Amino acid sequence: MPMAITRDDYDAVLLDLDGVITDTANLHAACWKQMFDEYLQKRAAERGEAFRPFELATDYRLYVDGKPRFDGVRDFLTSRGIQLPEGSSDDPPQAETVGGLGNRKNDLVNKIIEERGVEPYEGSVKFIHQLRRQGFQIAVVTSSQNCDAVLKAARLDAFFDVRVDGNTIRAQHLAGKPAPDTFLTAARQLGVAPTRAVVVEDAISGVEAGSNGNFGLVIGVARKGNAEELRHHGAHLVVNDLGELVD
């Protein structure tokens, strides 16, 4: 059985959103693939080159997952040797800039959330209720700018003392994951030392952020069957579902 998280050892739990609390990581991955594949197909046709699609198993996991949107665009394009103008975060989605591609992906996500809604993981909901009963402070820490919409759609918006999301990153000029800045900001807002806080993440960049911030406990959620990979990148404890931590 995984170790218990007790109030003797920790005061707060900081959870990622997509793939940890809600079943939206696959939604984001699918939207990234659709956006990049459309762009890459167009680019290949214009240049008379072979089309090489965006790979969920490698490209998403290594360059995009858990990162702020525009960092994900930039890092993936760099991996393919593609340089685009930065543009701005307000670029229209049809613009062939880092900002435009990022906003094109965001429009796809918002459309699906609006049409299909959002489902939280049952084990995560039980875990959050248990944390509340035990008197933990709870924060959601995500690179997504869709945080409020996702939490409302999942009916979980009342459970968090602090939210640090993509809008916070933009407003406060924070470095995104794998830098620890977002988690450190949440801990500071809660008035909790990092050593007294638990980070819960499913992305490589997220567990790296928790490790880089010297948090007391970093829990990896291996939804993709990648327990060893999460341990290798800084997770102290790995579970397949947060329901494993519920008494």
Backbone as a ProteinNet text record, in pm:
[ID]
protein_1_A
[PRIMARY]
MPMAITRDDYDAVLLDLDGVITDTANLHAACWKQMFDEYLQKRAAERGEAFRPFELATDYRLYVDGKPRFDGVRDFLTSRGIQLPEGSSDDPPQAETVGGLGNRKNDLVNKIIEERGVEPYEGSVKFIHQLRRQGFQIAVVTSSQNCDAVLKAARLDAFFDVRVDGNTIRAQHLAGKPAPDTFLTAARQLGVAPTRAVVVEDAISGVEAGSNGNFGLVIGVARKGNAEELRHHGAHLVVNDLGELVD
[TERTIARY]
84.9	0	87.6	49.3	125.7	124	227	234.5	118.7	74	-33.3	23.7	-57.8	-20	-87.8	-8.9	-67.6	-38.6	-122.9	-105.8	15.8	66.8	190	306.8	301.9	415.1	395.1	268.5	241.9	121.5	122.4	14	-71.1	-17	-87.8	-59.6	-154.4	-138.7	-167.4	-73	-81.1	-97.6	-213.7	-245.9	-248.4	-188.6	-208.2	-353.4	-398.8	-538.9	-558.2	-512.2	-538.1	-461.8	-534.4	-471.7	-454.3	-469.5	-462.4	-601.3	-667.8	-801.8	-908.2	-888.6	-989.5	-931.9	-1021	-981.5	-973.6	-886.3	-873.4	-735.6	-642.3	-509.6	-519.6	-602.4	-617.8	-683.4	-775.8	-840.4	-735	-649.9	-544.2	-450.2	-413	-320.7	-380.2	-508.7	-574.5	-579.5	-603.4	-608.8	-470.6	-367.6	-231.5	-201.9	-237.2	-209.2	-283.7	-410.3	-488	-426.6	-393.4	-338	-202.9	-111.5	21.9	17.3	-64.2	-70.4	-121.4	-223.6	-274.1	-165.2	-92.2	16	128.5	169.5	280.7	246	120.8	77.4	85.6	36.8	38.8	183.2	269.5	409.4	478.6	452.9	515.4	470.4	340.5	288	350.5	364.4	421.1	568.1	639.3	782.7	817.9	716.8	742.9	818.5	792.6	861.6	764.8	820	737	670.6	544.5	471	507.9	554.8	587.8	495.6	398.3	296.3	349.8	273.4	296.9	265	358.9	340.8	302.1	187.7	141.1	235	286.4	368.3	502.2	552.6	683.7	676.6	630	631.9	550.2	428.5	343.3	407.8	452.2	507.2	635.9	722.3	854.4	856.6	773.3	788.7	671.1	556.2	435	366.6	353.8	272.1	310.4	211.1	229.5	287	332.4	397.9	296.4	328.2	244.5	232.7	118.4	82.9	191.5	238.3	333.2	471.6	506.7	631.2	622.2	503.7	484.7	499.9	439.9	454	601.3	665.8	806.1	897.4	879.8	968.8	949	823.2	801.2	859.7	833.1	886.4	1039	1101.1	1247	1295.2	1219.7	1259.3	1257.3	1178.1	1170.7	1256.2	1330.4	1414.1	1333.7	1215.7	1128.2	1131.2	1154.2	1151.9	1039.1	952.2	844.8	858.2	804	800.7	723.1	764.2	694.2	550.9	532.9	401.2	369.4	242.1	202.9	93.4	63.6	-40.5	-179.4	-189.4	-318.6	-332.6	-235.6	-242.4	-367.2	-427.5	-541.8	-496.4	-586.1	-546.2	-496.1	-529.6	-481.8	-338.8	-282.3	-146.8	-43.4	54.9	161.3	274.8	243.4	337.8	323.4	416.1	403.6	271.5	240.4	115.1	-6.8	-3.1	-116.3	-142.7	-36.4	-55	-106	-52.3	-99.7	-246.9	-289	-429.9	-520.4	-466.7	-542.7	-573.5	-474.7	-496.5	-596.1	-586.5	-675.3	-820.9	-842.2	-979.3	-1038	-956.8	-1003.2	-1044	-962.7	-992.7	-1122.6	-1136.1	-1257.6	-1383	-1373.1	-1488.5	-1530.7	-1433.9	-1466.1	-1521.5	-1463.1	-1514.1	-1659.1	-1687.2	-1823.2	-1920.3	-1875.6	-1964.6	-1981.2	-1873.4	-1875.7	-1875.4	-1834.9	-1821.1	-1690.9	-1676	-1552.5	-1587.4	-1514.2	-1534.8	-1413.3	-1435.1	-1324.7	-1301.9	-1180.9	-1153.9	-1217.2	-1289.4	-1359.7	-1262.9	-1148	-1048.9	-994.3	-979.4	-929.6	-1031.5	-1159.4	-1264.9	-1265.8	-1256	-1253.3	-1130.4	-1016.8	-891.9	-905	-962.3	-980.4	-1074.2	-1182.1	-1273	-1200.2	-1115.6	-1040	-943.7	-875	-784.2	-859	-978.3	-1059.9	-1094.7	-1137.6	-1174.3	-1056	-936.2	-816.8	-755.6	-813.2	-767.5	-650.4	-620.6	-515.2	-563.3	-471.4	-497.5	-473.5	-551.6	-543.2	-531.4	-440.6	-425.8	-427.2	-475.7	-460.9	-354.7	-257.7	-145.1	-134.9	-170.3	-177.7	-125.7	-70.3	-27.4	-143.8	-258.3	-374	-437.7	-478.8	-556.4	-705.9	-741.4	-881.4	-921.9	-841.5	-861.2	-1001.3	-1044.6	-1174.4	-1287.2	-1282.5	-1387.3	-1390.5	-1273.2	-1266.2	-1318.9	-1277.1	-1322.7	-1473.9	-1525	-1670.7	-1744.6	-1693.3	-1757.6	-1755.2	-1649	-1636.2	-1702.2	-1757.8	-1823.9	-1727.9	-1605.2	-1504	-1447.6	-1510.6	-1452.2	-1453.6	-1527.9	-1536.7	-1433.9	-1351.1	-1267.5	-1125.8	-1085.6	-945.2	-924.4	-827.4	-795.5	-720.6	-642.6	-559.2	-560.2	-560.8	-544.3	-427.9	-334.1	-226.1	-236.7	-268.4	-293.6	-219.2	-251.5	-184.2	-202.1	-315.9	-337.9	-247.1	-224.8	-131.4	10	47.9	181.7	203.5	102.9	113.6	118.3	29.6	20.8	143.6	199.1	312	445.8	443.8	566.4	644.8	574.2	637.6	695.9	802.3	853.5	762.2	730.4	642.8	718.6	645.6	706.3	795.4	912	961.7	1024	1025.9	1066.6	966.5	1009.1	919.7	833.5	843.2	785	635.3	559.2	414.2	380	446	421.3	469.4	584.5	635.7	540.3	481.4	384.9	262.4	212.5	96.2	128.5	245.5	284.3	294.6	351	365	227.7	135.1	0.8	-72.9	-41.3	-101.8	-30.5	88.1	166.2	231.5	270.1	324	464.7	555.9	691.4	687.2	767.2	767.7	791.2	874.4	902.4	780.4	679.1	555.4	441.1	475.9	373.1	397.8	287.5	289.9	252.5	327.3	296.4	243.6	132.7	74.1	69	135.7	152.3	148.8	106.1	111.7	210	262.2	351.6	497.3	586.4	730	770.2	725.3	762.7	711.4	597.9	540	615.1	651.2	727.6	866.4	921.1	1049.7	1035.2	922.7	899.3	891.4	820.5	811.4	946.1	1024.6	1158.7	1250.4	1242.6	1326.6	1293.6	1169	1128.3	1153.1	1213.7	1243.4	1119.6	1009.8	887.8	901.1	826.6	840	808.9	709.3	671.4	620.8	670.3	623	559	428.8	354.7	330.3	369.2	340.8	217.8	132.8	14	38.9	57.8	101.9	-17.3	-91.4	-207.7	-163.9	-40.2	8.4	94.1	88.7	171.1	318.8	351.9	491.9	547.6	523.5	565.5	716.1	794.5	940.5	991.6	930.3	971	945.8	830.5	799.9	895.9	928.5	1027.3	1162.4	1201.5	1330.8	1339.7	1225.6	1227.1	1193.7	1179.5	1168.9	1054.8	967	855.8	906.8	868.7	905.7	813.1	689.7	585.9	505.3	469.8	388.9	267.9	152.1	27.6	-32.5	-122.9	-194.2	-317.7	-371.7	-492.7	-489	-538.6	-533.4	-626.9	-719.1	-801.4	-719.4	-595.9	-507.4	-463.8	-477.7	-435.7	-553.5	-670.6	-790.1	-806.5	-828.7	-846.8	-980.2
-120.7	0	124.5	228.8	353.8	416	493.1	559.1	656.8	672	766.9	909	1003.2	1144.6	1199.9	1236.5	1276.9	1423	1480.5	1619.5	1636.3	1526.1	1536.2	1576	1532.1	1554.7	1671.6	1698.6	1797	1883.9	2005.8	2101.6	2127.4	2100.1	2135.7	2033.6	2021.9	1936	2019.6	2018.4	2098.6	2002.8	2010.1	1913.7	1978.4	1909.8	1946	1917.1	1972.6	1957.6	1846.1	1869.3	1777.5	1647.1	1536.8	1407.3	1367.6	1462.2	1432.7	1440.5	1555.8	1573.9	1537.1	1582.6	1561.2	1482.9	1413.1	1331.7	1419.7	1520.2	1615.9	1613.5	1535	1528.9	1470.3	1366.1	1306.8	1404.1	1484.7	1588.8	1688.1	1735.1	1829.5	1765.7	1639.6	1572	1562.3	1526.6	1514.7	1649.3	1756.4	1889.6	1935.4	1904.6	1934.6	1861.8	1733.9	1655.3	1711.7	1743.9	1797.7	1927.8	2017.1	2147.2	2130.9	2054.4	2039.4	1963.9	1857.9	1781.6	1867.5	1950.7	2039.9	2137.1	2192.3	2285.2	2213.4	2095.4	2023	1973.3	1931.9	1888.4	2004.4	2120.7	2240.2	2279.2	2277.3	2315.1	2217	2086.4	1985.3	2000.5	2027.4	2043.4	2165.2	2274.5	2397.6	2380.4	2295.6	2280.2	2154.5	2075.1	1951.1	1850.4	1850.9	1759.9	1651.5	1546.1	1438.9	1489.8	1453.9	1489.2	1391.6	1445.8	1364.7	1407.6	1324.7	1368.6	1387.8	1460.2	1478.9	1347.6	1295.2	1165.1	1183.1	1126.9	1139.2	1068.8	952.7	873.2	938.5	1019.9	1081	1233.4	1294.4	1440.3	1506.4	1457.6	1517.9	1502.7	1381.2	1352.2	1429.5	1441.5	1501.2	1653.3	1708.9	1850.6	1938.9	1879.7	1959.2	1938.6	1814	1778.1	1856.4	1924.6	1995.5	2135	2173.4	2303.7	2412.2	2538.4	2646.1	2632.6	2674.1	2649.5	2694.3	2818.1	2870	2806.4	2764.8	2689.4	2556	2492.1	2365.1	2379.4	2485.7	2511.6	2529.3	2613.5	2648.1	2525.9	2447.2	2332.8	2224.1	2200.6	2099.8	2145.2	2269.9	2319.7	2312.9	2346.9	2340	2196.8	2098.8	1958.1	1915.6	1985.8	1956.1	2052	2138.1	2233.8	2342	2372.6	2473.3	2600.4	2711.8	2841.3	2925.8	2973.5	3063.7	3193.4	3303.8	3427.3	3403.7	3470.8	3456.4	3507.2	3621.4	3683.9	3727.1	3718.1	3754.1	3659.9	3665.6	3579.4	3617.8	3731.9	3776.9	3750.8	3678.9	3652.8	3573.5	3599.9	3518.8	3375.9	3277.7	3137.7	3099.4	3179.3	3145.1	3194.6	3273.3	3326.2	3214.3	3211.1	3111.5	3167.6	3181.3	3227.1	3133.2	3143.5	3065.4	3099	3227.6	3269.6	3218.8	3224.9	3180.7	3032	2949.7	2805.4	2769.3	2837.1	2810.5	2844.2	2954.9	2995.3	2906.2	2853.3	2759.2	2633.1	2584.3	2467.4	2499.8	2617.7	2654.7	2662.9	2712.1	2718	2577.8	2481.6	2343.7	2287.7	2314.6	2266.1	2326.4	2457.9	2524.1	2471.5	2443.6	2392	2255.3	2168	2034.1	2039.4	2123.5	2136.9	2183.3	2279	2332	2225.4	2145.2	2046.2	1919.8	1873.7	1743.1	1749.8	1862.9	1869.9	1804.8	1791.3	1740.9	1639.9	1529.1	1428.8	1425.3	1440.9	1421.4	1272.3	1235.9	1098.2	1072.1	961.8	930.5	920.7	856.1	844.4	978.1	1070.8	1204.7	1282.3	1268.6	1335.8	1283.9	1152.7	1093.9	1141.5	1149.3	1195.3	1339.6	1426.6	1567.4	1580.8	1504	1505.9	1461.5	1359.9	1313.7	1420.9	1488	1596.2	1705.1	1739.2	1841	1796.7	1671.3	1620.4	1623.3	1600	1593.6	1730.6	1835.4	1971.2	2020.6	1954.4	2004.1	2128	2219.2	2322.6	2260.6	2303.6	2242.2	2351.1	2329.4	2420.5	2340	2402.8	2346.2	2429.4	2359.6	2424.9	2367	2448.1	2399.3	2503.6	2456.4	2547.6	2591.9	2527.3	2555.3	2689.6	2760.9	2882.8	2852.5	2724	2682.6	2634.1	2659.7	2601.1	2627.9	2753.5	2787.1	2713.8	2712.3	2646.6	2496.8	2434.6	2290.5	2256.4	2332.8	2305.4	2324.6	2427.3	2449.4	2337.1	2295	2186.9	2056.4	2037.4	1916.4	1931.4	2049.3	2081.3	2067.2	2112.2	2104.9	2241.8	2347.6	2481.1	2532.4	2469.1	2519	2455.8	2364.8	2284	2336	2439.5	2478.8	2615.2	2619.2	2744.3	2840.7	2786.1	2867.9	2803.4	2887.4	2840.3	2916.5	2841.9	2900.8	2834.8	2914.6	2857.7	2935.8	2905.9	2972.4	3122.5	3168.8	3313.1	3376.2	3303.2	3350.1	3356.5	3252.2	3247.8	3370.3	3401.7	3515.6	3648	3663.3	3790.5	3817.2	3710.6	3726.9	3694	3663.3	3631.8	3518.6	3412.4	3297.9	3204.8	3136.8	3029.7	2909.5	2844.9	2727.7	2602.2	2494.7	2365	2325.1	2267.7	2204	2297.2	2428	2520.1	2506.8	2526.2	2506.6	2627.3	2734.9	2864	2858.2	2781	2778.2	2711.5	2601.7	2534	2618.8	2684	2770.4	2888.1	2940.8	3050.4	3003.3	2883.3	2829.8	2809.1	2752.9	2731.3	2863.8	2964	3095.8	3156.5	3143.7	3197.6	3126.3	3000.2	2924.1	2947.9	3009	3031.5	2904.3	2816.2	2685	2670.1	2615.6	2588.1	2472.1	2476.5	2366.5	2229.4	2224.2	2095.5	2039.1	2124.5	2080.9	2063.9	2060.1	2050.4	1929.4	1874.9	1759.8	1807.3	1765.3	1793.9	1666.3	1678.3	1562.5	1594.2	1512.8	1539.9	1412.4	1424.6	1310	1331.9	1453.1	1485.8	1485	1448.3	1452.7	1592.1	1694.4	1832.3	1870	1812.8	1844.8	1782.6	1652.6	1592	1654.4	1694.9	1766.6	1898.8	1967.5	2095.4	2073.7	1968.7	1939.8	1906	1828	1792.1	1913.9	1997	2116.9	2217.1	2213.6	2304.4	2249.5	2129.8	2065.3	2049.5	2006.3	1982.7	1854.7	1851.6	1741.9	1606.4	1600.3	1475.1	1506	1433.9	1446.8	1313.6	1317.6	1198.1	1200.7	1095.6	1081.2	994.9	1035.4	957.4	897.4	766.2	699.1	654.3	750	717.2	649.4	673.8	620.7	496.1	436	319.1	349.7	474.3	519.9	544.8	451.4	469.5	490.6	405.3	415.6	548	592.6	720	835	834	940.2	935.4	815.5	803.8	859.1	826.1	871.2	1023.3	1089.6	1235.8	1308.3	1234.4	1303.8	1266.3	1174.4	1135.1	1044.7	1077.9	994	872.9	891.2	789.5	793.1	675.8	670.4	581.6	629.6	552.3	552	458.9	457.9	545.4	564.2	645.3	696	817.4	875.6	804.9	725.3	644.3	549.2	515.9	428.8	494.1	626.2	698.5	728	679.2	703.3	590.5	626.3	525.8	453.7
0	0	0	-74	-71	68.7	99.1	229.8	247.1	371.4	401.2	402.9	358.6	366	490.7	590.8	718.6	749.1	834.9	876.3	966.1	1022.1	1100.7	1012	887.2	796.9	700.5	663.8	558.4	592.1	538	561.4	438	320.1	196.8	87.4	-4.4	-121.4	-245.4	-339.4	-461.4	-579.1	-644.3	-748.7	-886.7	-983.1	-1123	-1159.8	-1270.3	-1311.1	-1414.6	-1535.6	-1647.4	-1629.7	-1619.9	-1602	-1457.3	-1365.1	-1221.9	-1159.8	-1175.9	-1120.3	-1222.9	-1345.6	-1450.6	-1567.5	-1635.3	-1749.8	-1875	-1866.9	-1977	-2042.3	-1987.6	-2049.5	-2190.1	-2206.9	-2340	-2437.2	-2384.7	-2466.5	-2516.4	-2424.8	-2463.4	-2565.3	-2540	-2631.6	-2771.7	-2779.2	-2909.6	-2981.3	-2907.3	-2968.2	-3013.4	-2935.7	-2979.6	-3110.5	-3116.2	-3237.5	-3357.6	-3340	-3451.9	-3502.9	-3409	-3449	-3518	-3456.9	-3515.2	-3647.9	-3656.4	-3781.3	-3896.1	-3869.8	-3975.6	-4019.4	-3922.1	-3955.9	-4031.6	-3982.4	-4043.7	-4183.8	-4204.5	-4338.4	-4437.5	-4395.4	-4480.4	-4512.5	-4410.8	-4429.4	-4525.2	-4506.9	-4592.2	-4737.3	-4757.6	-4893.6	-4961.1	-4886.5	-4943.1	-4980.7	-4906.3	-4927.4	-5006.6	-5041.9	-5114.2	-5031.8	-4899.9	-4808.6	-4761.5	-4701.4	-4644.9	-4516.9	-4499.6	-4377.8	-4266.6	-4156.2	-4038.6	-3925.5	-3888.5	-3792.7	-3650.3	-3572.8	-3429.9	-3360.3	-3281.9	-3217.1	-3070.5	-3033.3	-2894.7	-2797.5	-2836.6	-2744.6	-2712.7	-2804.2	-2782.4	-2779.1	-2887.8	-2897.7	-2786.9	-2764.8	-2660.9	-2523.5	-2494.2	-2361.9	-2333.6	-2434.1	-2412.4	-2424.5	-2513.2	-2544.3	-2501.5	-2475	-2458.7	-2323.9	-2281.4	-2165	-2040.2	-1981.6	-1855.3	-1865.8	-1984.8	-2000.5	-2037.3	-2011.2	-2064.2	-2215.5	-2266.4	-2406.2	-2505.5	-2492.3	-2591.1	-2575.9	-2452.1	-2433.4	-2507.2	-2499.7	-2569.5	-2719.8	-2775.2	-2919.1	-2954.2	-2878.3	-2906.4	-2895.7	-2787.7	-2765.2	-2870.5	-2909.9	-3013.7	-3146.5	-3185.6	-3312.9	-3314.4	-3202.4	-3191.9	-3213.6	-3161	-3177.3	-3323.8	-3405.6	-3549	-3632.7	-3564.7	-3637.2	-3706.8	-3657.2	-3717.5	-3633.2	-3697.2	-3628.9	-3685.7	-3599.8	-3639.7	-3562.4	-3615.5	-3536.4	-3407.2	-3301.6	-3173.5	-3182.9	-3252	-3250	-3108.1	-3069.4	-2933	-2886.7	-2757.7	-2700.9	-2750.6	-2816.2	-2869.2	-3019.8	-3078.3	-3222.7	-3258.4	-3373.3	-3418	-3445.6	-3430.3	-3444.2	-3583	-3684.2	-3819.7	-3844.7	-3752.8	-3771.5	-3757.5	-3846.6	-3836.8	-3752.3	-3624.2	-3523.2	-3403.4	-3309.2	-3185.8	-3116	-3109.1	-3047.6	-3122.1	-3253.9	-3334.5	-3320.8	-3328.2	-3314.6	-3175.2	-3073.7	-2937.6	-2921.5	-2978.8	-2969.1	-3053.5	-3163.2	-3245.9	-3164.2	-3091.4	-3005.1	-2893.9	-2835.8	-2726.1	-2771.9	-2891.5	-2945.2	-2958.4	-3000.4	-3012.3	-2876.3	-2774.2	-2639	-2586.8	-2599.7	-2549.1	-2616.5	-2745.7	-2819.8	-2765.7	-2739.4	-2690.1	-2547.9	-2462	-2324.8	-2327.2	-2414.1	-2424.9	-2476.3	-2571.7	-2633.6	-2549.7	-2487.4	-2421.2	-2269	-2211.5	-2066	-2020.9	-1888.4	-1828.9	-1720	-1717.2	-1612.7	-1519.7	-1388.5	-1294.7	-1271.6	-1232	-1193.2	-1056.7	-1046.3	-921.4	-804	-826.5	-719.6	-675.4	-769	-735.9	-653	-686.9	-610.3	-466.9	-449.6	-314.5	-237.5	-306.9	-244.7	-197.9	-281.8	-245.3	-125.1	-123.3	-7.7	119.3	107.2	223.7	273.1	181.1	220	296.2	249.5	316.4	459.5	473.6	606.5	702	648.1	731.3	759.6	699.4	729.1	647.3	534.5	445.6	371	342.4	243.6	105.4	7.3	-125.1	-231.6	-325.5	-439.6	-568.6	-674.1	-807.9	-879.5	-940.1	-1007.2	-1147.2	-1245.2	-1382.9	-1480.1	-1589.8	-1696.2	-1783.3	-1767.5	-1852.6	-1819.7	-1924.2	-1905	-1900.5	-1910.1	-1905.9	-1767.8	-1666.7	-1533.9	-1478.3	-1476.9	-1419	-1491.2	-1623.7	-1701.8	-1674.8	-1662.4	-1638.3	-1499.2	-1397.2	-1260.7	-1247.3	-1310.5	-1306.3	-1376.4	-1492.3	-1567.1	-1487.8	-1407.5	-1326	-1189.3	-1161.3	-1034	-914.8	-935.2	-830	-794.6	-845.7	-829.7	-686.3	-595.2	-457.1	-364.2	-414.3	-326.1	-304.5	-376.9	-375.5	-309.6	-218.7	-148.5	-239.8	-331.8	-421.3	-559.5	-663.7	-801.1	-864	-916.7	-997.1	-1133.3	-1235.6	-1368.2	-1475.9	-1599.5	-1710.3	-1710.5	-1659.4	-1650.2	-1545.1	-1434.3	-1330.5	-1386.3	-1460.2	-1520.6	-1608.4	-1687.1	-1778.7	-1703.1	-1604.8	-1531.5	-1444.9	-1386	-1293.3	-1358.4	-1489.2	-1564.6	-1498.9	-1461.7	-1398.4	-1504.6	-1470.1	-1556.6	-1540.5	-1652	-1647.1	-1604.8	-1580	-1550.4	-1668.6	-1645.2	-1523.3	-1419.7	-1442.6	-1335.7	-1221.4	-1097.4	-982.3	-948.8	-1027.5	-989.6	-960.3	-1039.8	-1018.7	-886.2	-855.3	-727.3	-609.5	-625.4	-518.1	-493.8	-601.5	-588	-510	-541	-468.9	-321.4	-292.3	-152.3	-78.3	-144.5	-82.2	-54.9	-149.3	-129	-15.9	5.1	114.7	247.5	241.6	363.2	414.7	323	358.5	301.5	381.3	332.3	233.4	126.2	29.3	93.6	196.9	262.1	333.7	357.9	423.6	324	196.2	92.3	2.6	-50.3	-140.5	-280.6	-379.9	-519.9	-584.7	-658.6	-728.2	-876.9	-957.9	-1100.9	-1183.9	-1309.8	-1400.8	-1514.9	-1530.1	-1641.6	-1596.1	-1687.8	-1657.7	-1612	-1686.6	-1652.1	-1513.2	-1472.8	-1342.4	-1227.2	-1240	-1131.1	-1123	-1236.7	-1234.5	-1159.7	-1181	-1111.2	-961.1	-918.2	-775.2	-715.9	-789.4	-743.2	-739.5	-843.6	-849.8	-739.8	-689.5	-582.3	-443.9	-436.3	-307.2	-219.8	-281.4	-204.8	-122.4	-12.6	82.2	23.6	-65.6	-129	-269.1	-367.3	-505.5	-544.5	-574.3	-612.5	-762.7	-830.8	-972.2	-992.6	-1085.1	-1119.5	-1258.2	-1261.2	-1384.9	-1468.1	-1519.7	-1604.5	-1734.4	-1775.4	-1902.9	-1883.4	-1763.5	-1737	-1732.3	-1695.2	-1700	-1559.9	-1467.2	-1328.3	-1316	-1382.6	-1370.7	-1426.8	-1535	-1595.4	-1497.8	-1430.8	-1334.6	-1215.8	-1169.5	-1060.4	-1104	-1226	-1278.6	-1283.6	-1305.8	-1318.5	-1187.4	-1077.7	-949.3	-858.4	-899.6	-812.5	-700	-574.2	-460.5	-448.4	-491.2	-480.4	-610.2	-661.9	-785.2	-762.5	-802.9	-798.8	-938.5	-962.9	-1090.8	-1086.6	-965.3	-944.8	-801.2	-779.7	-644.9	-547.8	-598.2	-510.5	-425.5	-469.2	-391.3	-260.6	-251	-129.9	-37.3	-71.1	10.9	110.5	236.1	342.9	325.4
[MASK]
+++++++++++++++++++++++++++++++++++++++++++++++++++++++++++++++++++++++++++++++++++++++++++++++++++++++++++++++++++++++++++++++++++++++++++++++++++++++++++++++++++++++++++++++++++++++++++++++++++++++++++++++++++++++++++++++++++++++++++++++++++++++

